[in-house]
Amino acid sequence: MTKKIVFFAFLFVLLASGSAKAELSIDITGARSEPMAIGLPEFSIGENSAKSDAKKMAQKIARVIEEDLSGSGLFRTLDPLSYLQSFKGIEDAPAFVDWQAISAEALIQGHVDYLSKKQIRVSVRLWDVYAAQEMYSATLEIDEKGWRRSAHMIADAVYKRITGEDGYFDTRIVYIAETGPALNRIKRLAIMDQDGENHQFLTDGLNLVLTPRFSPNMQQITYMSYYNDTPRVYLFDIETGKQQIVGDFPGMTFAPRFSPDGQKLIMSMADNGKTDIFEMNLNTRVIRQLTRSSAIDTSPSYSPDGKQIVFNSDRSGAQQLYVMDANGKNVKRISFGNGRYATPVWSPRGDYIAFTKMAGGKFYIGVMFPDGRGERLVAEGYLVEAPTWSPNGRILMYFRQDAPNKKGIPGATKIYAVDITGYNERRLITPVDASDPAWSPLLSHR
Amino acid sequence: MGLRRSFFIRLRHCPFLFKTVQAAFDNLPIVMSLSLHLLAVFLLTYDFSSESKSDVVSVPMFVVDLSQVKVAEITNLPPKLTKSASQKTGKKSVRTSAYSKASAQSAKPESRGGAKSGSGGKKQSSGAMLENDLNKMLKSVTTAPKKAEAPSDVQMVNSVRSSGTQSGGGSDDPFKTLLASVDGIKSGMGYADAQTEAEVDADEIVTEGIEGGQGGSYMQELSVSEKDLIGIKLRECWNLDAGVRGVQNMLIEIRVFLDKDGTVKDAKILNKTKYNKDAAFRSVAESARRAVYICDKKNEESPFRLFSKNYEEAYDTWKTLLLRFNPFDGGVI
């Protein structure tokens, strides 16, 4: 009986929908793509706060938010002189017409209050100016010393609400700081915030350090170091400053990288003239060989779900990129363009694989889909190498070296970042020459 | 069975229905067969193409009952065209065919080579200004030829239309072919001349559609190029982050509710489930909705004003629009 009723209901709906009138529809294909205009008026301050302190703090926080958002290339803050409205408190409603008049698409309203001498409260509200709707609001209570991180976290929240993806401002970069002449280069491990602040050296430079990588939990960095002229993979604990060697292997080990869950390390090991990929369980220290070829297989990187690994190999005669299952099976070549491909890194959001490409006497940083389609080059230069992803998979950071000068002295090495669309390339200022950057996960996700 | 019983109990109040329904249930195979036959007939005869949402199809088909079509004493032209023309020509002869004017009204900036006729109606005082604005808007976006003087403007459109009808053989628009032939018949009868020579005060002109048939709606004249124009204007208002995950496969649908003056009353993002679940979709959808409002705030330059200016009388047809934003088909500009 139920079936019959359903049948008649279906018949009725079909007949009814047939007689419905068509709605006038218009297709819009394509769009313009430019930084979103944001109004960021001066943050208001609490009445109980010592005015000069609170005002300074409000300005500092607003400036960091502005630098973060503008630096992403997706936003631009409007000239404060054009603002028609100022806010006295976080409860003040925006005059949307005034903000529309200066073409602000979004508005960040902020308020800073001192709860005690060292404790501050920061409140923000994000508004969609044209839809006249609040998009986001939050209040943070923090120690005064943590103001910079709180500003990064607010910028991350704004970024996430507008773009739909996690931000990357509350993150750190570890890299190789280089000093000294070309033949006696001192390479030290260094760490800093993603905007170059809070810089510090982690190692003393007595031993050569290469290819640092963050663990997903941010506690540790893995890297390769030459100790007694033998390259070994090390673990470095950021908080304690202690380093330890990862096992003792018969050959040379290099190119280490953590698995997404932080429980395993994947690396290359060279022995008897061939190089293969190995995986080590960090808890049990058990090693498993994943590739067995007579070629050089190196630079392994896990997919974010940990189910696949991308690496480069010269098994076809030239360096190309390959993808295999995490157990070493189903090896498939994915790069087929001209030139050689190296240092593949799987994007944290899974949609791209970044790589270094060498072709026609130049170096390139590029991205392709994991199946090898859609190769796109986003940076080029005399030497550009070692891409690393921002934790949201949106920005690629790499280092660039200029061509040697007329006397044959190698050019300086600098760190750059570029959006995956190929726009907004920016240099990250470091105190000394810098190479081989690695981007940390989002600190607040730790 | 319980459901069936209660159903019959309720039907007892109406013996005829009761008997009919009972008979239907008793002869269910026959009823099912009949229903399926009806469905088959419906599917064969109904024109689904007019219901689909493709670019061309949202312009409904013209169905004109020739036996009932008669030429109204007064034109069905939107007042704006007639007023605009009358302003420019004083109280001279402005009456060409009502149909020709209606056609001139919707002359296409590109394909038809005509220029837009102005606005008017209740906004007569600002009619010429609005007309100029609209023309500016059109020129800025399309490669429309330079606008001719008003009297020749209408004639030019007429000539283009009629020649198009002759050469094109009415290939794309049976209604326009019909209008052209009715024009011809009228001129043959001297009807048009009589009308043309009459001095008409613009204020006396009211609008009336063609009596009978479905051919009177101005919205049927909303051309592909006008839709393109609106699409292009909206595209310029749409600021999209091209790096959002999965943006290449997104299609955002927004229902826009317009006021009679062409301003946006509301814009609603459809597919709320995806909007609530998928942050990337939400981001792109909000940028599309923002585009609607940004365009709306352009006032006279707003693409939605095209409706209030050119199709004021057909408000019911455009008071809601379905906008389909496709980020990547047209590329990012």
Chai-1 contact restraints between the chains, C-beta under 6 A:
chainA,res_idxA,chainB,res_idxB,connection_type,confidence,min_distance_angstrom,max_distance_angstrom,comment,restraint_id
A,M1,B,R4,contact,1.0,0.0,6.0,A-B,restraint_1
A,L11,B,S35,contact,1.0,0.0,6.0,A-B,restraint_2
A,G18,B,Y46,contact,1.0,0.0,6.0,A-B,restraint_3
A,A22,B,E51,contact,1.0,0.0,6.0,A-B,restraint_4
A,A22,B,S58,contact,1.0,0.0,6.0,A-B,restraint_5
A,E23,B,L322,contact,1.0,0.0,6.0,A-B,restraint_6
A,L24,B,S58,contact,1.0,0.0,6.0,A-B,restraint_7
A,L24,B,W318,contact,1.0,0.0,6.0,A-B,restraint_8
A,L24,B,L321,contact,1.0,0.0,6.0,A-B,restraint_9
A,S25,B,K53,contact,1.0,0.0,6.0,A-B,restraint_10
A,S25,B,S58,contact,1.0,0.0,6.0,A-B,restraint_11
A,S25,B,L322,contact,1.0,0.0,6.0,A-B,restraint_12
A,I26,B,K227,contact,1.0,0.0,6.0,A-B,restraint_13
A,I26,B,I230,contact,1.0,0.0,6.0,A-B,restraint_14
A,I26,B,G231,contact,1.0,0.0,6.0,A-B,restraint_15
A,I26,B,L323,contact,1.0,0.0,6.0,A-B,restraint_16
A,D27,B,D55,contact,1.0,0.0,6.0,A-B,restraint_17
A,D27,B,G231,contact,1.0,0.0,6.0,A-B,restraint_18
A,D27,B,R324,contact,1.0,0.0,6.0,A-B,restraint_19
A,I28,B,G231,contact,1.0,0.0,6.0,A-B,restraint_20
A,I28,B,L234,contact,1.0,0.0,6.0,A-B,restraint_21
A,I28,B,R235,contact,1.0,0.0,6.0,A-B,restraint_22
A,I28,B,F325,contact,1.0,0.0,6.0,A-B,restraint_23
A,T29,B,N326,contact,1.0,0.0,6.0,A-B,restraint_24
A,T29,B,D329,contact,1.0,0.0,6.0,A-B,restraint_25
A,T29,B,G330,contact,1.0,0.0,6.0,A-B,restraint_26
A,G30,B,R235,contact,1.0,0.0,6.0,A-B,restraint_27
A,G30,B,G330,contact,1.0,0.0,6.0,A-B,restraint_28
A,G30,B,G331,contact,1.0,0.0,6.0,A-B,restraint_29
A,A31,B,R235,contact,1.0,0.0,6.0,A-B,restraint_30
A,A31,B,W238,contact,1.0,0.0,6.0,A-B,restraint_31
A,A31,B,L240,contact,1.0,0.0,6.0,A-B,restraint_32
A,A31,B,P327,contact,1.0,0.0,6.0,A-B,restraint_33
A,A31,B,V332,contact,1.0,0.0,6.0,A-B,restraint_34
A,R32,B,N239,contact,1.0,0.0,6.0,A-B,restraint_35
A,R32,B,I333,contact,1.0,0.0,6.0,A-B,restraint_36
A,S33,B,L240,contact,1.0,0.0,6.0,A-B,restraint_37
A,S33,B,A242,contact,1.0,0.0,6.0,A-B,restraint_38
A,S33,B,V332,contact,1.0,0.0,6.0,A-B,restraint_39
A,L74,B,D241,contact,1.0,0.0,6.0,A-B,restraint_40
A,Q100,B,K297,contact,1.0,0.0,6.0,A-B,restraint_41
A,Y130,B,R290,contact,1.0,0.0,6.0,A-B,restraint_42
A,Y130,B,Y293,contact,1.0,0.0,6.0,A-B,restraint_43
A,Y130,B,I294,contact,1.0,0.0,6.0,A-B,restraint_44
A,T163,B,D241,contact,1.0,0.0,6.0,A-B,restraint_45
A,T163,B,S283,contact,1.0,0.0,6.0,A-B,restraint_46
A,G164,B,A279,contact,1.0,0.0,6.0,A-B,restraint_47
A,G164,B,A280,contact,1.0,0.0,6.0,A-B,restraint_48
A,G164,B,R282,contact,1.0,0.0,6.0,A-B,restraint_49
A,G164,B,S283,contact,1.0,0.0,6.0,A-B,restraint_50
A,R349,B,R245,contact,1.0,0.0,6.0,A-B,restraint_51
A,I420,B,G243,contact,1.0,0.0,6.0,A-B,restraint_52
A,T421,B,A242,contact,1.0,0.0,6.0,A-B,restraint_53
A,T421,B,G243,contact,1.0,0.0,6.0,A-B,restraint_54
